[in-house]
């Protein structure tokens, strides 16, 4: 089964939840306003939503490694 490797630059992340809106299966905003990556290696079937989250991130804190 193919996986997508999601990489986060936590130093740049603003926890503005744009990625959560794009990919709620992969990202979650915690009660303390910190971001959580629910899946760092989601299934390939989630690639489209992960790519949408990458594009939505205003700080470019998310990337995909193939």
PDBQT receptor file of N, H, CA, C and O in Angstrom, charges set to zero:
ATOM      1  N   UNK A   1       0.850  -1.186   0.000  1.00  0.00    +0.000 N 
ATOM      2  CA  UNK A   1       0.000   0.000   0.000  1.00  0.00    +0.000 C 
ATOM      3  C   UNK A   1       0.891   1.244   0.000  1.00  0.00    +0.000 C 
ATOM      4  O   UNK A   1       1.798   1.370   0.823  1.00  0.00    +0.000 OA
ATOM      5  N   UNK A   2       0.624   2.142  -0.918  1.00  0.00    +0.000 N 
ATOM      6  H   UNK A   2      -0.112   2.039  -1.587  1.00  0.00    +0.000 HD
ATOM      7  CA  UNK A   2       1.404   3.370  -1.023  1.00  0.00    +0.000 C 
ATOM      8  C   UNK A   2       0.976   4.367   0.037  1.00  0.00    +0.000 C 
ATOM      9  O   UNK A   2      -0.201   4.461   0.387  1.00  0.00    +0.000 OA
ATOM     10  N   UNK A   3       1.952   5.110   0.542  1.00  0.00    +0.000 N 
ATOM     11  H   UNK A   3       2.907   5.033   0.258  1.00  0.00    +0.000 HD
ATOM     12  CA  UNK A   3       1.714   6.108   1.570  1.00  0.00    +0.000 C 
ATOM     13  C   UNK A   3       2.270   7.450   1.095  1.00  0.00    +0.000 C 
ATOM     14  O   UNK A   3       3.126   7.511   0.212  1.00  0.00    +0.000 OA
ATOM     15  N   UNK A   4       1.765   8.511   1.698  1.00  0.00    +0.000 N 
ATOM     16  H   UNK A   4       1.070   8.461   2.415  1.00  0.00    +0.000 HD
ATOM     17  CA  UNK A   4       2.241   9.868   1.453  1.00  0.00    +0.000 C 
ATOM     18  C   UNK A   4       2.954  10.316   2.725  1.00  0.00    +0.000 C 
ATOM     19  O   UNK A   4       2.390  10.225   3.815  1.00  0.00    +0.000 OA
ATOM     20  N   UNK A   5       4.166  10.790   2.598  1.00  0.00    +0.000 N 
ATOM     21  H   UNK A   5       4.624  10.864   1.712  1.00  0.00    +0.000 HD
ATOM     22  CA  UNK A   5       4.919  11.241   3.776  1.00  0.00    +0.000 C 
ATOM     23  C   UNK A   5       4.702  12.740   3.949  1.00  0.00    +0.000 C 
ATOM     24  O   UNK A   5       5.129  13.533   3.110  1.00  0.00    +0.000 OA
ATOM     25  N   UNK A   6       4.036  13.129   5.044  1.00  0.00    +0.000 N 
ATOM     26  H   UNK A   6       3.689  12.485   5.725  1.00  0.00    +0.000 HD
ATOM     27  CA  UNK A   6       3.763  14.528   5.349  1.00  0.00    +0.000 C 
ATOM     28  C   UNK A   6       4.866  15.025   6.283  1.00  0.00    +0.000 C 
ATOM     29  O   UNK A   6       5.131  14.422   7.323  1.00  0.00    +0.000 OA
ATOM     30  N   UNK A   7       5.499  16.122   5.903  1.00  0.00    +0.000 N 
ATOM     31  H   UNK A   7       5.284  16.612   5.058  1.00  0.00    +0.000 HD
ATOM     32  CA  UNK A   7       6.528  16.721   6.741  1.00  0.00    +0.000 C 
ATOM     33  C   UNK A   7       6.081  18.106   7.174  1.00  0.00    +0.000 C 
ATOM     34  O   UNK A   7       5.570  18.893   6.377  1.00  0.00    +0.000 OA
ATOM     35  N   UNK A   8       6.282  18.383   8.446  1.00  0.00    +0.000 N 
ATOM     36  H   UNK A   8       6.697  17.744   9.094  1.00  0.00    +0.000 HD
ATOM     37  CA  UNK A   8       5.880  19.665   9.032  1.00  0.00    +0.000 C 
ATOM     38  C   UNK A   8       7.105  20.429   9.498  1.00  0.00    +0.000 C 
ATOM     39  O   UNK A   8       8.028  19.851  10.074  1.00  0.00    +0.000 OA
ATOM     40  N   UNK A   9       7.108  21.716   9.250  1.00  0.00    +0.000 N 
ATOM     41  H   UNK A   9       6.358  22.185   8.782  1.00  0.00    +0.000 HD
ATOM     42  CA  UNK A   9       8.105  22.600   9.840  1.00  0.00    +0.000 C 
ATOM     43  C   UNK A   9       7.388  23.285  11.010  1.00  0.00    +0.000 C 
ATOM     44  O   UNK A   9       6.738  24.317  10.839  1.00  0.00    +0.000 OA
ATOM     45  N   UNK A  10       7.518  22.699  12.182  1.00  0.00    +0.000 N 
ATOM     46  H   UNK A  10       8.045  21.861  12.321  1.00  0.00    +0.000 HD
ATOM     47  CA  UNK A  10       6.766  23.170  13.342  1.00  0.00    +0.000 C 
ATOM     48  C   UNK A  10       7.196  24.568  13.761  1.00  0.00    +0.000 C 
ATOM     49  O   UNK A  10       6.413  25.287  14.382  1.00  0.00    +0.000 OA
ATOM     50  N   UNK A  11       8.413  24.968  13.442  1.00  0.00    +0.000 N 
ATOM     51  H   UNK A  11       9.050  24.384  12.938  1.00  0.00    +0.000 HD
ATOM     52  CA  UNK A  11       8.868  26.324  13.786  1.00  0.00    +0.000 C 
ATOM     53  C   UNK A  11       8.108  27.387  12.994  1.00  0.00    +0.000 C 
ATOM     54  O   UNK A  11       7.895  28.495  13.484  1.00  0.00    +0.000 OA
ATOM     55  N   UNK A  12       7.703  27.049  11.777  1.00  0.00    +0.000 N 
ATOM     56  H   UNK A  12       7.877  26.148  11.378  1.00  0.00    +0.000 HD
ATOM     57  CA  UNK A  12       6.986  28.000  10.934  1.00  0.00    +0.000 C 
ATOM     58  C   UNK A  12       5.462  27.922  11.083  1.00  0.00    +0.000 C 
ATOM     59  O   UNK A  12       4.756  28.852  10.693  1.00  0.00    +0.000 OA
ATOM     60  N   UNK A  13       4.960  26.835  11.636  1.00  0.00    +0.000 N 
ATOM     61  H   UNK A  13       5.534  26.079  11.952  1.00  0.00    +0.000 HD
ATOM     62  CA  UNK A  13       3.520  26.628  11.737  1.00  0.00    +0.000 C 
ATOM     63  C   UNK A  13       2.882  27.667  12.659  1.00  0.00    +0.000 C 
ATOM     64  O   UNK A  13       3.331  27.879  13.785  1.00  0.00    +0.000 OA
ATOM     65  N   UNK A  14       1.826  28.311  12.155  1.00  0.00    +0.000 N 
ATOM     66  H   UNK A  14       1.462  28.139  11.240  1.00  0.00    +0.000 HD
ATOM     67  CA  UNK A  14       1.074  29.303  12.937  1.00  0.00    +0.000 C 
ATOM     68  C   UNK A  14      -0.189  28.726  13.561  1.00  0.00    +0.000 C 
ATOM     69  O   UNK A  14      -0.904  29.432  14.273  1.00  0.00    +0.000 OA
ATOM     70  N   UNK A  15      -0.469  27.472  13.306  1.00  0.00    +0.000 N 
ATOM     71  H   UNK A  15       0.112  26.899  12.728  1.00  0.00    +0.000 HD
ATOM     72  CA  UNK A  15      -1.689  26.818  13.804  1.00  0.00    +0.000 C 
ATOM     73  C   UNK A  15      -2.939  27.609  13.430  1.00  0.00    +0.000 C 
ATOM     74  O   UNK A  15      -3.849  27.769  14.243  1.00  0.00    +0.000 OA
ATOM     75  N   UNK A  16      -2.974  28.102  12.195  1.00  0.00    +0.000 N 
ATOM     76  H   UNK A  16      -2.234  27.972  11.535  1.00  0.00    +0.000 HD
ATOM     77  CA  UNK A  16      -4.134  28.877  11.754  1.00  0.00    +0.000 C 
ATOM     78  C   UNK A  16      -5.248  27.985  11.190  1.00  0.00    +0.000 C 
ATOM     79  O   UNK A  16      -6.292  28.488  10.775  1.00  0.00    +0.000 OA
ATOM     80  N   UNK A  17      -5.033  26.699  11.176  1.00  0.00    +0.000 N 
ATOM     81  H   UNK A  17      -4.185  26.291  11.513  1.00  0.00    +0.000 HD
ATOM     82  CA  UNK A  17      -6.025  25.673  10.846  1.00  0.00    +0.000 C 
ATOM     83  C   UNK A  17      -6.451  25.643   9.383  1.00  0.00    +0.000 C 
ATOM     84  O   UNK A  17      -7.449  24.999   9.060  1.00  0.00    +0.000 OA
ATOM     85  N   UNK A  18      -5.743  26.303   8.501  1.00  0.00    +0.000 N 
ATOM     86  H   UNK A  18      -4.932  26.827   8.763  1.00  0.00    +0.000 HD
ATOM     87  CA  UNK A  18      -6.081  26.204   7.084  1.00  0.00    +0.000 C 
ATOM     88  C   UNK A  18      -5.896  24.776   6.578  1.00  0.00    +0.000 C 
ATOM     89  O   UNK A  18      -6.657  24.307   5.732  1.00  0.00    +0.000 OA
ATOM     90  N   UNK A  19      -4.887  24.093   7.098  1.00  0.00    +0.000 N 
ATOM     91  H   UNK A  19      -4.269  24.474   7.786  1.00  0.00    +0.000 HD
ATOM     92  CA  UNK A  19      -4.667  22.698   6.706  1.00  0.00    +0.000 C 
ATOM     93  C   UNK A  19      -5.774  21.795   7.251  1.00  0.00    +0.000 C 
ATOM     94  O   UNK A  19      -6.149  20.812   6.612  1.00  0.00    +0.000 OA
ATOM     95  N   UNK A  20      -6.288  22.127   8.417  1.00  0.00    +0.000 N 
ATOM     96  H   UNK A  20      -5.983  22.926   8.936  1.00  0.00    +0.000 HD
ATOM     97  CA  UNK A  20      -7.380  21.348   9.008  1.00  0.00    +0.000 C 
ATOM     98  C   UNK A  20      -8.618  21.438   8.126  1.00  0.00    +0.000 C 
ATOM     99  O   UNK A  20      -9.304  20.440   7.905  1.00  0.00    +0.000 OA
ATOM    100  N   UNK A  21      -8.899  22.620   7.628  1.00  0.00    +0.000 N 
ATOM    101  H   UNK A  21      -8.341  23.431   7.807  1.00  0.00    +0.000 HD
ATOM    102  CA  UNK A  21     -10.050  22.788   6.741  1.00  0.00    +0.000 C 
ATOM    103  C   UNK A  21      -9.859  22.022   5.438  1.00  0.00    +0.000 C 
ATOM    104  O   UNK A  21     -10.823  21.503   4.875  1.00  0.00    +0.000 OA
ATOM    105  N   UNK A  22      -8.620  21.949   4.956  1.00  0.00    +0.000 N 
ATOM    106  H   UNK A  22      -7.837  22.370   5.413  1.00  0.00    +0.000 HD
ATOM    107  CA  UNK A  22      -8.335  21.257   3.702  1.00  0.00    +0.000 C 
ATOM    108  C   UNK A  22      -8.272  19.742   3.879  1.00  0.00    +0.000 C 
ATOM    109  O   UNK A  22      -8.696  18.993   3.000  1.00  0.00    +0.000 OA
ATOM    110  N   UNK A  23      -7.742  19.292   5.017  1.00  0.00    +0.000 N 
ATOM    111  H   UNK A  23      -7.397  19.900   5.731  1.00  0.00    +0.000 HD
ATOM    112  CA  UNK A  23      -7.524  17.854   5.227  1.00  0.00    +0.000 C 
ATOM    113  C   UNK A  23      -7.807  17.459   6.675  1.00  0.00    +0.000 C 
ATOM    114  O   UNK A  23      -6.879  17.147   7.421  1.00  0.00    +0.000 OA
ATOM    115  N   UNK A  24      -9.072  17.469   7.080  1.00  0.00    +0.000 N 
ATOM    116  H   UNK A  24      -9.827  17.723   6.475  1.00  0.00    +0.000 HD
ATOM    117  CA  UNK A  24      -9.388  17.133   8.470  1.00  0.00    +0.000 C 
ATOM    118  C   UNK A  24      -9.067  15.685   8.836  1.00  0.00    +0.000 C 
ATOM    119  O   UNK A  24      -8.997  15.344  10.017  1.00  0.00    +0.000 OA
ATOM    120  N   UNK A  25      -8.873  14.835   7.832  1.00  0.00    +0.000 N 
ATOM    121  H   UNK A  25      -8.930  15.112   6.873  1.00  0.00    +0.000 HD
ATOM    122  CA  UNK A  25      -8.488  13.450   8.091  1.00  0.00    +0.000 C 
ATOM    123  C   UNK A  25      -7.031  13.349   8.524  1.00  0.00    +0.000 C 
ATOM    124  O   UNK A  25      -6.609  12.345   9.099  1.00  0.00    +0.000 OA
ATOM    125  N   UNK A  26      -6.266  14.405   8.240  1.00  0.00    +0.000 N 
ATOM    126  H   UNK A  26      -6.608  15.221   7.773  1.00  0.00    +0.000 HD
ATOM    127  CA  UNK A  26      -4.817  14.364   8.461  1.00  0.00    +0.000 C 
ATOM    128  C   UNK A  26      -4.374  15.325   9.568  1.00  0.00    +0.000 C 
ATOM    129  O   UNK A  26      -3.406  15.048  10.275  1.00  0.00    +0.000 OA
ATOM    130  N   UNK A  27      -5.076  16.451   9.721  1.00  0.00    +0.000 N 
ATOM    131  H   UNK A  27      -5.863  16.676   9.147  1.00  0.00    +0.000 HD
ATOM    132  CA  UNK A  27      -4.684  17.477  10.690  1.00  0.00    +0.000 C 
ATOM    133  C   UNK A  27      -5.838  17.807  11.632  1.00  0.00    +0.000 C 
ATOM    134  O   UNK A  27      -7.010  17.697  11.272  1.00  0.00    +0.000 OA
ATOM    135  N   UNK A  28      -5.478  18.209  12.834  1.00  0.00    +0.000 N 
ATOM    136  H   UNK A  28      -4.526  18.298  13.126  1.00  0.00    +0.000 HD
ATOM    137  CA  UNK A  28      -6.488  18.594  13.827  1.00  0.00    +0.000 C 
ATOM    138  C   UNK A  28      -5.952  19.746  14.670  1.00  0.00    +0.000 C 
ATOM    139  O   UNK A  28      -4.777  19.762  15.035  1.00  0.00    +0.000 OA
ATOM    140  N   UNK A  29      -6.812  20.700  14.976  1.00  0.00    +0.000 N 
ATOM    141  H   UNK A  29      -7.767  20.687  14.679  1.00  0.00    +0.000 HD
ATOM    142  CA  UNK A  29      -6.443  21.792  15.866  1.00  0.00    +0.000 C 
ATOM    143  C   UNK A  29      -6.884  21.415  17.271  1.00  0.00    +0.000 C 
ATOM    144  O   UNK A  29      -8.060  21.139  17.508  1.00  0.00    +0.000 OA
ATOM    145  N   UNK A  30      -5.947  21.405  18.191  1.00  0.00    +0.000 N 
ATOM    146  H   UNK A  30      -4.991  21.629  17.998  1.00  0.00    +0.000 HD
ATOM    147  CA  UNK A  30      -6.218  21.014  19.567  1.00  0.00    +0.000 C 
ATOM    148  C   UNK A  30      -6.888  22.148  20.340  1.00  0.00    +0.000 C 
ATOM    149  O   UNK A  30      -6.900  23.292  19.885  1.00  0.00    +0.000 OA
ATOM    150  N   UNK A  31      -7.437  21.835  21.495  1.00  0.00    +0.000 N 
ATOM    151  H   UNK A  31      -7.427  20.906  21.865  1.00  0.00    +0.000 HD
ATOM    152  CA  UNK A  31      -8.111  22.829  22.328  1.00  0.00    +0.000 C 
ATOM    153  C   UNK A  31      -7.190  23.968  22.757  1.00  0.00    +0.000 C 
ATOM    154  O   UNK A  31      -7.649  25.081  23.015  1.00  0.00    +0.000 OA
ATOM    155  N   UNK A  32      -5.886  23.684  22.831  1.00  0.00    +0.000 N 
ATOM    156  H   UNK A  32      -5.513  22.780  22.621  1.00  0.00    +0.000 HD
ATOM    157  CA  UNK A  32      -4.924  24.721  23.225  1.00  0.00    +0.000 C 
ATOM    158  C   UNK A  32      -4.368  25.478  22.015  1.00  0.00    +0.000 C 
ATOM    159  O   UNK A  32      -3.350  26.162  22.120  1.00  0.00    +0.000 OA
ATOM    160  N   UNK A  33      -5.043  25.353  20.867  1.00  0.00    +0.000 N 
ATOM    161  H   UNK A  33      -5.870  24.798  20.782  1.00  0.00    +0.000 HD
ATOM    162  CA  UNK A  33      -4.678  26.027  19.617  1.00  0.00    +0.000 C 
ATOM    163  C   UNK A  33      -3.345  25.571  19.030  1.00  0.00    +0.000 C 
ATOM    164  O   UNK A  33      -2.693  26.328  18.312  1.00  0.00    +0.000 OA
ATOM    165  N   UNK A  34      -2.947  24.367  19.324  1.00  0.00    +0.000 N 
ATOM    166  H   UNK A  34      -3.477  23.751  19.907  1.00  0.00    +0.000 HD
ATOM    167  CA  UNK A  34      -1.779  23.793  18.664  1.00  0.00    +0.000 C 
ATOM    168  C   UNK A  34      -2.255  22.790  17.626  1.00  0.00    +0.000 C 
ATOM    169  O   UNK A  34      -3.303  22.162  17.777  1.00  0.00    +0.000 OA
ATOM    170  N   UNK A  35      -1.477  22.655  16.588  1.00  0.00    +0.000 N 
ATOM    171  H   UNK A  35      -0.626  23.165  16.465  1.00  0.00    +0.000 HD
ATOM    172  CA  UNK A  35      -1.828  21.768  15.495  1.00  0.00    +0.000 C 
ATOM    173  C   UNK A  35      -1.292  20.373  15.770  1.00  0.00    +0.000 C 
ATOM    174  O   UNK A  35      -0.199  20.212  16.313  1.00  0.00    +0.000 OA
ATOM    175  N   UNK A  36      -2.061  19.377  15.394  1.00  0.00    +0.000 N 
ATOM    176  H   UNK A  36      -2.949  19.507  14.953  1.00  0.00    +0.000 HD
ATOM    177  CA  UNK A  36      -1.657  17.987  15.531  1.00  0.00    +0.000 C 
ATOM    178  C   UNK A  36      -1.760  17.325  14.163  1.00  0.00    +0.000 C 
ATOM    179  O   UNK A  36      -2.779  17.443  13.483  1.00  0.00    +0.000 OA
ATOM    180  N   UNK A  37      -0.710  16.637  13.770  1.00  0.00    +0.000 N 
ATOM    181  H   UNK A  37       0.118  16.542  14.322  1.00  0.00    +0.000 HD
ATOM    182  CA  UNK A  37      -0.762  15.823  12.553  1.00  0.00    +0.000 C 
ATOM    183  C   UNK A  37      -1.285  14.453  12.960  1.00  0.00    +0.000 C 
ATOM    184  O   UNK A  37      -0.569  13.676  13.591  1.00  0.00    +0.000 OA
ATOM    185  N   UNK A  38      -2.517  14.157  12.604  1.00  0.00    +0.000 N 
ATOM    186  H   UNK A  38      -3.099  14.788  12.091  1.00  0.00    +0.000 HD
ATOM    187  CA  UNK A  38      -3.131  12.883  12.958  1.00  0.00    +0.000 C 
ATOM    188  C   UNK A  38      -2.480  11.723  12.226  1.00  0.00    +0.000 C 
ATOM    189  O   UNK A  38      -2.386  10.612  12.748  1.00  0.00    +0.000 OA
ATOM    190  N   UNK A  39      -2.034  12.001  11.012  1.00  0.00    +0.000 N 
ATOM    191  H   UNK A  39      -2.110  12.903  10.588  1.00  0.00    +0.000 HD
ATOM    192  CA  UNK A  39      -1.392  10.982  10.181  1.00  0.00    +0.000 C 
ATOM    193  C   UNK A  39      -0.167  11.598   9.519  1.00  0.00    +0.000 C 
ATOM    194  O   UNK A  39      -0.290  12.528   8.722  1.00  0.00    +0.000 OA
ATOM    195  N   UNK A  40       0.994  11.089   9.844  1.00  0.00    +0.000 N 
ATOM    196  H   UNK A  40       1.093  10.334  10.492  1.00  0.00    +0.000 HD
ATOM    197  CA  UNK A  40       2.206  11.567   9.179  1.00  0.00    +0.000 C 
ATOM    198  C   UNK A  40       2.486  10.792   7.900  1.00  0.00    +0.000 C 
ATOM    199  O   UNK A  40       3.234  11.252   7.037  1.00  0.00    +0.000 OA
ATOM    200  N   UNK A  41       1.883   9.615   7.782  1.00  0.00    +0.000 N 
ATOM    201  H   UNK A  41       1.276   9.242   8.483  1.00  0.00    +0.000 HD
ATOM    202  CA  UNK A  41       2.029   8.775   6.591  1.00  0.00    +0.000 C 
ATOM    203  C   UNK A  41       0.656   8.303   6.124  1.00  0.00    +0.000 C 
ATOM    204  O   UNK A  41       0.368   7.107   6.158  1.00  0.00    +0.000 OA
ATOM    205  N   UNK A  42      -0.196   9.237   5.688  1.00  0.00    +0.000 N 
ATOM    206  H   UNK A  42       0.038  10.209   5.661  1.00  0.00    +0.000 HD
ATOM    207  CA  UNK A  42      -1.529   8.812   5.258  1.00  0.00    +0.000 C 
ATOM    208  C   UNK A  42      -1.479   7.984   3.982  1.00  0.00    +0.000 C 
ATOM    209  O   UNK A  42      -0.509   8.026   3.225  1.00  0.00    +0.000 OA
ATOM    210  N   UNK A  43      -2.533   7.244   3.770  1.00  0.00    +0.000 N 
ATOM    211  H   UNK A  43      -3.320   7.209   4.385  1.00  0.00    +0.000 HD
ATOM    212  CA  UNK A  43      -2.673   6.431   2.576  1.00  0.00    +0.000 C 
ATOM    213  C   UNK A  43      -2.668   7.325   1.325  1.00  0.00    +0.000 C 
ATOM    214  O   UNK A  43      -3.092   8.480   1.366  1.00  0.00    +0.000 OA
ATOM    215  N   UNK A  44      -2.191   6.775   0.247  1.00  0.00    +0.000 N 
ATOM    216  H   UNK A  44      -1.847   5.837   0.213  1.00  0.00    +0.000 HD
ATOM    217  CA  UNK A  44      -2.123   7.490  -1.032  1.00  0.00    +0.000 C 
ATOM    218  C   UNK A  44      -3.483   8.057  -1.449  1.00  0.00    +0.000 C 
ATOM    219  O   UNK A  44      -3.546   9.049  -2.175  1.00  0.00    +0.000 OA
ATOM    220  N   UNK A  45      -4.557   7.437  -0.999  1.00  0.00    +0.000 N 
ATOM    221  H   UNK A  45      -4.506   6.631  -0.409  1.00  0.00    +0.000 HD
ATOM    222  CA  UNK A  45      -5.897   7.909  -1.357  1.00  0.00    +0.000 C 
ATOM    223  C   UNK A  45      -6.184   9.304  -0.792  1.00  0.00    +0.000 C 
ATOM    224  O   UNK A  45      -7.118   9.971  -1.236  1.00  0.00    +0.000 OA
ATOM    225  N   UNK A  46      -5.386   9.744   0.180  1.00  0.00    +0.000 N 
ATOM    226  H   UNK A  46      -4.627   9.202   0.539  1.00  0.00    +0.000 HD
ATOM    227  CA  UNK A  46      -5.546  11.081   0.762  1.00  0.00    +0.000 C 
ATOM    228  C   UNK A  46      -4.609  12.118   0.144  1.00  0.00    +0.000 C 
ATOM    229  O   UNK A  46      -4.570  13.263   0.594  1.00  0.00    +0.000 OA
ATOM    230  N   UNK A  47      -3.862  11.728  -0.871  1.00  0.00    +0.000 N 
ATOM    231  H   UNK A  47      -3.893  10.798  -1.237  1.00  0.00    +0.000 HD
ATOM    232  CA  UNK A  47      -2.886  12.647  -1.479  1.00  0.00    +0.000 C 
ATOM    233  C   UNK A  47      -3.533  13.969  -1.906  1.00  0.00    +0.000 C 
ATOM    234  O   UNK A  47      -2.969  15.035  -1.656  1.00  0.00    +0.000 OA
ATOM    235  N   UNK A  48      -4.685  13.916  -2.534  1.00  0.00    +0.000 N 
ATOM    236  H   UNK A  48      -5.143  13.050  -2.737  1.00  0.00    +0.000 HD
ATOM    237  CA  UNK A  48      -5.326  15.148  -3.018  1.00  0.00    +0.000 C 
ATOM    238  C   UNK A  48      -5.609  16.126  -1.879  1.00  0.00    +0.000 C 
ATOM    239  O   UNK A  48      -5.364  17.324  -2.021  1.00  0.00    +0.000 OA
ATOM    240  N   UNK A  49      -6.122  15.631  -0.756  1.00  0.00    +0.000 N 
ATOM    241  H   UNK A  49      -6.321  14.658  -0.641  1.00  0.00    +0.000 HD
ATOM    242  CA  UNK A  49      -6.422  16.547   0.354  1.00  0.00    +0.000 C 
ATOM    243  C   UNK A  49      -5.141  17.033   1.029  1.00  0.00    +0.000 C 
ATOM    244  O   UNK A  49      -5.085  18.165   1.510  1.00  0.00    +0.000 OA
ATOM    245  N   UNK A  50      -4.114  16.186   1.066  1.00  0.00    +0.000 N 
ATOM    246  H   UNK A  50      -4.159  15.267   0.675  1.00  0.00    +0.000 HD
ATOM    247  CA  UNK A  50      -2.831  16.630   1.628  1.00  0.00    +0.000 C 
ATOM    248  C   UNK A  50      -2.223  17.711   0.737  1.00  0.00    +0.000 C 
ATOM    249  O   UNK A  50      -1.709  18.710   1.241  1.00  0.00    +0.000 OA
ATOM    250  N   UNK A  51      -2.275  17.524  -0.574  1.00  0.00    +0.000 N 
ATOM    251  H   UNK A  51      -2.692  16.713  -0.983  1.00  0.00    +0.000 HD
ATOM    252  CA  UNK A  51      -1.768  18.548  -1.484  1.00  0.00    +0.000 C 
ATOM    253  C   UNK A  51      -2.551  19.847  -1.337  1.00  0.00    +0.000 C 
ATOM    254  O   UNK A  51      -1.979  20.934  -1.426  1.00  0.00    +0.000 OA
ATOM    255  N   UNK A  52      -3.843  19.739  -1.116  1.00  0.00    +0.000 N 
ATOM    256  H   UNK A  52      -4.308  18.856  -1.044  1.00  0.00    +0.000 HD
ATOM    257  CA  UNK A  52      -4.661  20.929  -0.877  1.00  0.00    +0.000 C 
ATOM    258  C   UNK A  52      -4.212  21.628   0.415  1.00  0.00    +0.000 C 
ATOM    259  O   UNK A  52      -4.153  22.856   0.466  1.00  0.00    +0.000 OA
ATOM    260  N   UNK A  53      -3.902  20.859   1.442  1.00  0.00    +0.000 N 
ATOM    261  H   UNK A  53      -3.950  19.861   1.401  1.00  0.00    +0.000 HD
ATOM    262  CA  UNK A  53      -3.413  21.435   2.704  1.00  0.00    +0.000 C 
ATOM    263  C   UNK A  53      -2.068  22.117   2.512  1.00  0.00    +0.000 C 
ATOM    264  O   UNK A  53      -1.823  23.182   3.080  1.00  0.00    +0.000 OA
ATOM    265  N   UNK A  54      -1.198  21.514   1.720  1.00  0.00    +0.000 N 
ATOM    266  H   UNK A  54      -1.397  20.649   1.258  1.00  0.00    +0.000 HD
ATOM    267  CA  UNK A  54       0.107  22.122   1.424  1.00  0.00    +0.000 C 
ATOM    268  C   UNK A  54      -0.099  23.482   0.757  1.00  0.00    +0.000 C 
ATOM    269  O   UNK A  54       0.548  24.462   1.126  1.00  0.00    +0.000 OA
ATOM    270  N   UNK A  55      -0.988  23.539  -0.212  1.00  0.00    +0.000 N 
ATOM    271  H   UNK A  55      -1.514  22.743  -0.512  1.00  0.00    +0.000 HD
ATOM    272  CA  UNK A  55      -1.256  24.798  -0.924  1.00  0.00    +0.000 C 
ATOM    273  C   UNK A  55      -1.933  25.818  -0.017  1.00  0.00    +0.000 C 
ATOM    274  O   UNK A  55      -1.714  27.020  -0.171  1.00  0.00    +0.000 OA
ATOM    275  N   UNK A  56      -2.746  25.361   0.920  1.00  0.00    +0.000 N 
ATOM    276  H   UNK A  56      -2.924  24.385   1.045  1.00  0.00    +0.000 HD
ATOM    277  CA  UNK A  56      -3.484  26.273   1.802  1.00  0.00    +0.000 C 
ATOM    278  C   UNK A  56      -2.604  26.898   2.882  1.00  0.00    +0.000 C 
ATOM    279  O   UNK A  56      -2.933  27.963   3.403  1.00  0.00    +0.000 OA
ATOM    280  N   UNK A  57      -1.511  26.262   3.218  1.00  0.00    +0.000 N 
ATOM    281  H   UNK A  57      -1.244  25.397   2.795  1.00  0.00    +0.000 HD
ATOM    282  CA  UNK A  57      -0.664  26.740   4.314  1.00  0.00    +0.000 C 
ATOM    283  C   UNK A  57       0.030  28.049   3.928  1.00  0.00    +0.000 C 
ATOM    284  O   UNK A  57       0.889  28.072   3.046  1.00  0.00    +0.000 OA
ATOM    285  N   UNK A  58      -0.351  29.122   4.595  1.00  0.00    +0.000 N 
ATOM    286  H   UNK A  58      -1.048  29.103   5.311  1.00  0.00    +0.000 HD
ATOM    287  CA  UNK A  58       0.201  30.436   4.283  1.00  0.00    +0.000 C 
ATOM    288  C   UNK A  58       1.674  30.576   4.665  1.00  0.00    +0.000 C 
ATOM    289  O   UNK A  58       2.370  31.443   4.136  1.00  0.00    +0.000 OA
ATOM    290  N   UNK A  59       2.150  29.735   5.573  1.00  0.00    +0.000 N 
ATOM    291  H   UNK A  59       1.585  29.030   6.002  1.00  0.00    +0.000 HD
ATOM    292  CA  UNK A  59       3.552  29.781   6.011  1.00  0.00    +0.000 C 
ATOM    293  C   UNK A  59       4.423  28.739   5.326  1.00  0.00    +0.000 C 
ATOM    294  O   UNK A  59       5.621  28.651   5.596  1.00  0.00    +0.000 OA
ATOM    295  N   UNK A  60       3.825  27.951   4.439  1.00  0.00    +0.000 N 
ATOM    296  H   UNK A  60       2.852  28.022   4.220  1.00  0.00    +0.000 HD
ATOM    297  CA  UNK A  60       4.551  26.893   3.734  1.00  0.00    +0.000 C 
ATOM    298  C   UNK A  60       5.240  25.931   4.726  1.00  0.00    +0.000 C 
ATOM    299  O   UNK A  60       6.377  25.506   4.520  1.00  0.00    +0.000 OA
ATOM    300  N   UNK A  61       4.525  25.612   5.784  1.00  0.00    +0.000 N 
ATOM    301  H   UNK A  61       3.602  25.957   5.952  1.00  0.00    +0.000 HD
ATOM    302  CA  UNK A  61       5.072  24.761   6.847  1.00  0.00    +0.000 C 
ATOM    303  C   UNK A  61       4.823  23.279   6.586  1.00  0.00    +0.000 C 
ATOM    304  O   UNK A  61       5.296  22.434   7.346  1.00  0.00    +0.000 OA
ATOM    305  N   UNK A  62       4.093  22.953   5.528  1.00  0.00    +0.000 N 
ATOM    306  H   UNK A  62       3.709  23.640   4.911  1.00  0.00    +0.000 HD
ATOM    307  CA  UNK A  62       3.768  21.564   5.218  1.00  0.00    +0.000 C 
ATOM    308  C   UNK A  62       4.376  21.201   3.867  1.00  0.00    +0.000 C 
ATOM    309  O   UNK A  62       4.330  21.985   2.919  1.00  0.00    +0.000 OA
ATOM    310  N   UNK A  63       4.940  20.014   3.795  1.00  0.00    +0.000 N 
ATOM    311  H   UNK A  63       4.978  19.376   4.565  1.00  0.00    +0.000 HD
ATOM    312  CA  UNK A  63       5.438  19.516   2.515  1.00  0.00    +0.000 C 
ATOM    313  C   UNK A  63       5.171  18.021   2.430  1.00  0.00    +0.000 C 
ATOM    314  O   UNK A  63       4.871  17.363   3.426  1.00  0.00    +0.000 OA
ATOM    315  N   UNK A  64       5.287  17.507   1.222  1.00  0.00    +0.000 N 
ATOM    316  H   UNK A  64       5.531  18.040   0.412  1.00  0.00    +0.000 HD
ATOM    317  CA  UNK A  64       5.108  16.079   0.954  1.00  0.00    +0.000 C 
ATOM    318  C   UNK A  64       6.431  15.527   0.468  1.00  0.00    +0.000 C 
ATOM    319  O   UNK A  64       7.084  16.109  -0.399  1.00  0.00    +0.000 OA
ATOM    320  N   UNK A  65       6.815  14.410   1.031  1.00  0.00    +0.000 N 
ATOM    321  H   UNK A  65       6.285  13.938   1.735  1.00  0.00    +0.000 HD
ATOM    322  CA  UNK A  65       8.015  13.719   0.551  1.00  0.00    +0.000 C 
ATOM    323  C   UNK A  65       7.557  12.413  -0.079  1.00  0.00    +0.000 C 
ATOM    324  O   UNK A  65       6.898  11.595   0.562  1.00  0.00    +0.000 OA
ATOM    325  N   UNK A  66       7.911  12.235  -1.331  1.00  0.00    +0.000 N 
ATOM    326  H   UNK A  66       8.446  12.900  -1.852  1.00  0.00    +0.000 HD
ATOM    327  CA  UNK A  66       7.549  10.990  -2.037  1.00  0.00    +0.000 C 
ATOM    328  C   UNK A  66       8.613   9.950  -1.848  1.00  0.00    +0.000 C 
ATOM    329  O   UNK A  66       8.489   8.839  -2.364  1.00  0.00    +0.000 OA
TER     330      UNK A  66
